[in-house]
Amino acid sequence: MNQKPLPPKIEGRLAELRNMGEFDQGDVSHCRRTYWSAREDWHKILIDCYDMAKQRIAAPAELEAA
């Protein structure tokens, strides 16, 4: 296990995903444990999850506006 801290931007994205309900603490812990060994994979996962969460959150607002 790598003890190197995650970049602040990644920690921020993990916090956002938890607040959005996309990640739970287990997901965050898993990312912290495996980030450095699978960094490129994690970048794609974090981007995809964030984009999906934004769409999910925006969908009800779009329905209400219609």
C-alpha positions as CSV (number, residue, x, y, z in Angstrom):
1,M,0.0,0.0,0.0
2,N,1.3,3.4,-1.0
3,Q,1.4,5.9,1.8
4,K,1.8,8.9,-0.5
5,P,-1.1,11.3,0.0
6,L,-3.5,11.9,-2.9
7,P,-3.3,15.2,-4.8
8,P,-5.6,17.8,-3.3
9,K,-7.7,17.9,-6.5
10,I,-8.4,14.1,-6.2
11,E,-9.3,14.5,-2.5
12,G,-11.7,17.3,-3.4
13,R,-13.3,15.2,-6.1
14,L,-13.8,12.3,-3.7
15,A,-15.4,14.7,-1.2
16,E,-17.7,16.0,-4.0
17,L,-18.7,12.5,-5.0
18,R,-19.5,11.6,-1.4
19,N,-21.6,14.7,-1.0
20,M,-23.4,13.9,-4.3
21,G,-24.2,10.4,-3.0
22,E,-22.1,8.7,-5.8
23,F,-19.4,7.3,-3.4
24,D,-19.7,6.0,0.1
25,Q,-16.8,5.8,2.6
26,G,-15.9,2.4,1.3
27,D,-15.4,3.7,-2.2
28,V,-13.3,6.6,-0.9
29,S,-11.1,4.3,1.1
30,H,-10.7,1.9,-1.8
31,C,-9.6,4.9,-4.0
32,R,-7.1,6.0,-1.4
33,R,-5.6,2.5,-1.1
34,T,-5.3,1.9,-4.8
35,Y,-5.0,5.3,-6.5
36,W,-1.3,5.2,-7.1
37,S,-1.2,1.7,-8.6
38,A,-4.1,2.5,-10.9
39,R,-4.0,6.2,-11.4
40,E,-5.2,6.4,-15.0
41,D,-8.1,4.1,-14.2
42,W,-9.1,6.2,-11.2
43,H,-9.0,9.4,-13.3
44,K,-11.5,7.9,-15.7
45,I,-13.7,6.5,-12.9
46,L,-13.7,9.9,-11.1
47,I,-14.6,11.9,-14.2
48,D,-17.3,9.5,-15.3
49,C,-18.9,9.3,-11.9
50,Y,-18.8,13.0,-11.5
51,D,-20.4,13.5,-14.9
52,M,-23.1,11.0,-14.1
53,A,-23.8,12.6,-10.7
54,K,-24.2,16.0,-12.3
55,Q,-26.7,14.6,-14.9
56,R,-28.6,12.8,-12.2
57,I,-28.8,15.9,-10.0
58,A,-29.8,18.1,-13.0
59,A,-32.5,15.8,-14.2
60,P,-35.1,16.7,-11.5
61,A,-34.4,20.4,-11.9
62,E,-35.0,20.1,-15.7
63,L,-38.3,18.3,-15.1
64,E,-39.5,21.0,-12.7
65,A,-38.6,23.7,-15.1
66,A,-40.6,22.1,-17.9
